[in-house]
Amino acid sequence: MTLADLYRDLHQHPELGFAETRTAAVAARELRAAGFETTEGVGGTGVVGVLRNGDGPTVLLRADMDALPVAERTGLPYASTAVVDRDGQAVPVAHVCGHDVHVTCLVGAVRELAAGRDTWQGTVVAVFQPAEEVGGGAQAMIDDGLFDRFGKPDVVLGQHVAPIPAGFLGLRAGPAFAASDTVRVTLYGEGGHGSRPEASVDPVVMAAATVLRLQTIVSREVAGGDTAVVTVGAIRSGTVANIIPDDAELLLSVRSYRPAVRARVLAAVERVVRAEAAASGATRAPEIVVLSSYPAVVNDAEAVARTRVGLAGVVTDQRVVDPGPVTGSEDVGVFATAAGVPLVYWLLGGADPGAFAHAATVEEVREVVGGLPANHSPLFAPVISPTLEVGVAALVAGARAWLSSMS
């Protein structure tokens, strides 16, 4: 199967975190076909392939596999129409973050590295990770003995497709992706009839006031030179128009780079939530739970310099650009931290280069990027070519920058 056909197949068959059984089976099939020692079920649905090729460094190449509960609206002939049952509800699923690109590119890299093993020495560990979107997949694989069972690498490498021009790579030393905290807030009121709000404590109004006040945290409590994001992505409360419910639930996404900023923002979230509940006359304290948390992605400067040489050989040095800090988050850094080794994680351009035809400056390119559907949008759709070709070549070149050459 060609990589383009494999990508379309994966795109049409998305699976949510820790349920990537079909995707994992595809990854395992491809690893075995390339001659990798293959283990399935690592950390749930994770797959690990190991290709030992003499003495030399060990390089871990990682791709995440899970999709998102979003209805795709790209209109593509291979668009996802998948719907799954989750918690008794029909939920649409789509690869609107690009993890299908990541899987396809790692499959292509596995094929090329296996075919060219007479030119390098060392060990390649290919990790197909579950559940990046819910923040638990990398840790689950580590907890399942990833490094005890398959050995510790000398470096962790990976990439994430993004709406920058296909044919470009985004590489940044230091903090590259933000830390992420997902927080569930439950506000408790006292339900009653919609016609008699005075006899109740309305959690919907409480939630609305809380959402508005939360938006002041970044604008009024985070210094201008720091970066943070507080997004309320979901509000759940009530069933019908004429009943005031007993409670309301908010789901928050908090992003930051520096630990001190993270601590300050999370403390402010708790303070605002409790204050708004008190102001509303709630008779029960709100519940605040951090559902998932993972640190910022920090690329090792020396490792970036070494890997950059290989990446520049794929797209030219002028097309390896510094994208600036990305406020999106990734748990790939958990692998490097747990192993105590450097991380290099870059952006893979996936946007139609034609959209940038009239962009002559960096600022104009940024403006075009800002107008394109971003990751997690129901309209997000990377172009197949040259995205896949560059993505495969980048992973191979990145690995070769660390593996020993054979003369």
C-alpha positions in Angstrom: 0.0 0.0 0.0 1.3 3.4 -0.9 1.7 6.0 1.9 -0.9 8.2 0.3 -3.4 5.3 0.3 -2.4 4.4 3.9 -3.0 8.0 5.0 -6.5 8.1 3.4 -7.4 4.8 5.1 -6.3 6.0 8.5 -8.1 9.3 8.0 -11.3 7.5 7.2 -11.0 5.2 10.2 -10.2 7.5 13.2 -10.2 6.2 16.8 -10.3 8.0 20.1 -7.6 7.7 22.8 -7.0 4.2 24.2 -9.3 2.8 21.6 -6.9 2.9 18.7 -7.2 -0.9 18.0 -7.4 -0.7 14.3 -4.7 1.9 13.9 -2.4 -0.1 16.3 -3.0 -3.2 14.2 -2.0 -1.3 11.0 1.2 0.0 12.8 2.1 -3.5 14.0 1.5 -4.9 10.5 3.8 -2.4 9.0 6.5 -2.8 11.6 6.6 -6.6 11.2 6.7 -6.2 7.4 9.8 -4.0 7.8 11.5 -6.5 10.0 11.1 -4.8 13.4 10.6 -6.8 16.6 7.1 -5.8 17.3 5.1 -5.6 20.6 1.5 -4.6 20.8 -0.6 -3.6 23.8 2.1 -1.4 25.4 0.3 1.1 27.7 -3.1 0.0 26.4 -3.1 0.2 22.7 0.5 1.4 22.1 2.8 -0.4 19.7 6.6 -0.6 19.9 8.9 -1.7 17.1 12.6 -2.3 17.6 15.2 -2.7 14.8 18.7 -3.5 16.1 21.4 -3.0 13.6 24.8 -3.4 15.3 26.5 -1.3 17.9 25.6 2.4 18.0 23.1 4.9 19.5 19.4 4.2 20.1 17.0 6.6 18.5 13.3 6.7 19.6 10.9 7.9 16.8 7.4 8.7 18.1 4.0 9.1 16.5 0.7 9.5 18.2 -2.4 7.7 16.9 -5.6 9.1 18.4 -8.3 11.3 16.9 -10.7 13.7 18.3 -14.5 13.8 19.0 -15.2 16.3 16.2 -17.4 16.1 13.1 -15.2 16.6 10.1 -16.4 19.3 7.6 -13.6 19.3 5.0 -15.7 17.9 2.2 -12.8 15.7 1.1 -13.7 12.4 -0.6 -11.9 10.5 2.1 -13.4 12.6 5.0 -14.3 10.7 8.2 -17.9 9.8 8.8 -17.1 7.7 11.8 -19.3 7.8 14.8 -18.7 5.9 18.1 -20.7 5.2 21.2 -19.2 7.0 24.2 -21.0 7.1 27.5 -24.3 6.2 25.8 -24.0 9.0 23.3 -23.2 8.9 19.6 -20.0 10.9 19.1 -18.4 11.8 15.7 -14.7 11.2 15.4 -12.2 12.7 13.0 -8.4 13.1 12.6 -8.5 16.9 12.8 -5.2 17.2 14.6 -3.2 15.3 12.1 -2.1 12.2 14.0 -3.0 10.2 10.9 -0.2 12.1 9.2 2.2 11.3 12.1 1.4 7.5 11.9 1.8 7.5 8.1 5.1 9.3 8.2 6.5 7.0 10.8 5.5 4.0 8.8 7.3 5.5 5.8 10.4 6.2 7.9 10.4 2.6 9.3 10.3 1.3 5.7 13.2 3.5 4.6 15.4 2.9 7.6 14.9 -0.9 7.3 15.6 -0.9 3.6 18.8 1.2 4.2 20.2 -0.7 7.2 23.4 -1.3 5.3 24.2 2.4 5.7 23.8 2.9 9.5 24.4 1.3 12.8 22.5 1.4 16.1 19.0 0.8 17.1 15.7 2.4 16.0 12.8 2.2 18.4 9.5 3.2 16.7 6.8 4.2 19.2 3.2 4.5 18.1 1.6 6.1 21.1 -2.1 6.1 22.1 -4.1 8.9 23.8 -2.0 12.0 23.3 -5.2 14.1 23.2 -6.2 13.1 26.7 -2.7 13.5 28.0 -2.2 10.0 29.3 -0.7 7.9 26.5 3.0 8.6 26.9 2.9 8.0 30.7 0.8 4.9 30.2 3.5 3.4 28.0 6.3 4.4 30.4 4.3 2.9 33.3 4.0 -0.3 31.3 7.8 -0.6 31.3 8.6 1.0 28.0 12.3 1.6 28.8 12.8 -1.5 31.0 11.4 -3.7 28.2 12.9 -2.0 25.1 15.9 0.0 26.4 16.5 3.6 27.0 17.1 5.7 23.9 19.9 8.3 23.4 17.4 10.8 22.0 13.6 11.2 21.4 12.6 12.6 18.0 9.2 13.4 16.6 7.1 15.9 14.6 3.7 17.5 14.5 1.9 18.6 11.3 0.8 22.2 11.4 -0.8 24.8 9.1 2.6 26.2 7.9 3.6 25.7 4.2 4.2 22.1 3.2 7.9 21.8 2.4 8.8 23.8 5.5 9.8 22.5 9.0 9.5 24.5 12.2 12.3 23.9 14.7 12.9 25.8 18.0 15.4 25.2 20.8 14.1 25.6 24.3 10.5 25.8 25.3 8.6 24.9 22.1 5.1 23.7 23.1 3.2 24.8 26.2 2.5 22.9 29.3 -1.1 21.7 29.5 -3.6 21.3 32.4 -7.1 20.1 31.8 -9.4 21.1 34.7 -12.9 20.1 35.6 -14.9 22.5 37.7 -18.3 21.5 39.2 -20.4 24.3 40.5 -23.2 23.4 42.9 -26.5 25.3 43.2 -30.0 24.4 44.3 -32.4 23.4 41.6 -36.0 24.6 41.2 -38.7 25.7 38.9 -37.7 28.1 36.1 -40.6 30.4 37.1 -39.2 30.8 40.7 -35.5 31.6 40.5 -35.7 33.3 43.9 -36.2 29.9 45.5 -33.1 28.4 44.0 -29.4 29.0 43.5 -28.9 29.0 39.8 -25.7 27.2 38.7 -26.1 28.3 35.1 -25.8 32.0 36.1 -22.9 31.0 38.4 -21.2 29.3 35.6 -21.7 32.2 33.2 -20.2 34.7 35.7 -17.3 32.3 36.3 -16.5 32.0 32.6 -16.4 35.7 32.2 -14.2 36.3 35.3 -11.8 33.5 34.3 -11.0 35.5 31.1 -9.4 38.2 33.3 -6.7 35.9 34.6 -4.4 36.2 31.6 -5.2 39.8 30.9 -4.8 41.0 34.5 -2.6 38.5 36.4 0.0 37.3 33.8 2.8 39.7 33.0 3.0 41.0 29.4 6.3 39.2 28.8 4.9 35.8 29.9 2.4 33.6 28.0 -0.6 31.8 29.2 -4.0 30.7 27.9 -7.2 29.9 29.8 -9.9 28.4 27.6 -13.3 27.1 28.8 -14.1 24.5 26.2 -17.3 23.0 27.5 -20.2 24.0 29.8 -22.7 21.3 30.8 -25.8 22.0 32.8 -29.5 21.4 32.8 -31.9 19.5 30.5 -34.9 21.7 29.8 -35.8 25.4 29.7 -38.1 25.6 32.7 -36.0 23.7 35.3 -33.1 25.3 37.1 -30.5 22.5 37.6 -28.6 21.5 40.7 -25.1 21.9 39.2 -23.0 23.0 36.2 -19.7 21.6 34.9 -17.0 23.6 33.2 -14.0 22.0 31.4 -11.0 24.2 31.2 -7.7 24.1 29.2 -4.8 25.9 30.7 -1.5 26.5 28.8 1.7 28.0 30.0 5.5 27.7 29.6 7.1 28.6 32.9 6.2 26.6 36.1 5.8 29.8 38.1 3.2 31.1 35.6 1.4 27.8 35.6 1.2 27.8 39.4 -0.1 31.4 39.4 -2.8 30.7 36.8 -4.0 27.5 38.4 -4.2 29.3 41.8 -6.2 32.1 40.2 -8.6 29.7 38.6 -9.3 28.2 42.0 -9.7 31.6 43.6 -12.1 32.8 40.9 -14.2 29.7 41.0 -14.6 29.7 44.7 -15.3 33.4 44.9 -18.0 33.3 42.2 -19.6 30.4 44.0 -19.6 32.3 47.2 -20.9 35.4 45.5 -23.8 33.4 44.1 -24.7 32.1 47.5 -23.8 28.5 46.8 -24.4 26.3 49.9 -21.7 23.8 48.8 -18.2 24.5 47.8 -17.3 23.9 44.1 -15.2 20.9 43.1 -12.0 21.6 41.2 -10.2 18.6 39.7 -7.1 18.5 37.4 -7.9 15.7 35.0 -4.6 15.7 33.1 -1.4 17.6 33.2 1.8 17.4 31.3 4.8 19.7 31.1 6.1 22.1 28.4 7.9 20.5 25.4 11.5 21.8 25.8 13.9 21.0 23.0 17.5 20.5 24.0 19.6 23.2 22.3 22.6 20.9 21.4 20.4 18.2 20.2 18.4 20.7 18.0 21.7 21.9 16.4 22.7 18.3 15.6 19.3 17.3 14.2 18.9 20.5 12.3 21.7 19.6 10.0 19.8 16.5 8.9 16.5 18.3 8.5 18.2 21.1 6.5 19.3 18.4 4.1 15.7 17.6 3.4 14.2 21.0 2.8 17.2 23.4 2.7 18.4 25.4 5.7 16.2 28.4 4.7 13.1 26.2 5.0 13.9 25.1 8.6 12.4 28.1 10.4 11.8 29.1 14.0 8.0 29.1 14.5 8.2 30.8 17.9 6.7 29.1 21.0 3.6 27.1 20.2 0.7 27.4 22.7 -0.5 24.0 21.7 0.7 21.1 24.0 2.2 17.7 23.6 3.1 14.8 25.9 6.0 13.7 23.8 8.4 15.4 26.3 7.3 12.9 29.0 9.3 10.2 27.1 12.5 12.2 27.1 12.1 13.3 30.7 11.5 9.8 31.9 14.5 8.5 30.0 16.7 11.4 31.0 17.7 12.1 27.3 17.4 15.1 25.0 14.2 15.8 23.0 13.9 17.3 19.5 10.3 17.9 18.3 9.6 19.9 15.2 6.6 21.2 13.2 5.9 19.6 9.8 4.3 21.9 7.2 1.0 20.6 6.0 -0.7 23.6 4.4 -1.1 24.0 0.6 2.0 26.0 -0.5 -0.2 27.8 -3.0 -1.9 29.7 -0.2 1.4 31.4 0.5 2.2 32.4 -3.1 1.8 36.1 -2.4 3.4 36.1 1.0 6.8 37.8 0.6 7.8 38.4 4.3 7.7 36.4 7.5 4.9 38.6 8.8 2.8 38.0 5.7 3.3 34.2 6.1 2.1 34.5 9.7 -1.0 36.3 8.5 -1.8 33.6 6.0 -1.2 30.9 8.7 -3.6 32.8 11.0 -6.3 32.6 8.4 -6.1 28.9 7.7 -8.0 26.2 9.6 -5.8 25.1 12.5 -5.4 21.8 14.3 -8.6 20.7 16.0 -10.8 22.7 13.5 -13.4 20.5 11.7 -11.9 22.0 8.5 -8.3 21.1 9.2 -6.9 19.1 6.2 -3.2 18.8 5.5 -2.3 18.4 1.8 -1.1 14.8 1.2 1.8 15.9 -1.0 4.5 17.0 -0.3 3.5 16.7 3.4 4.0 13.0 3.6 7.2 12.9 1.5 8.8 15.6 3.7 7.6 14.1 6.9 9.1 10.7 6.1 12.4 12.3 4.9 12.6 14.4 8.0 12.2 11.5 10.4 14.8 9.5 8.5 17.2 12.4 8.3 16.7 13.2 12.0 17.4 9.6 13.0 20.5 9.4 10.7 21.8 12.5 12.4 22.2 10.3 15.5 22.8 6.8 14.2 26.3 5.7 13.4 27.2 5.8 9.7 28.6 2.7 8.0 31.5 3.2 5.7 
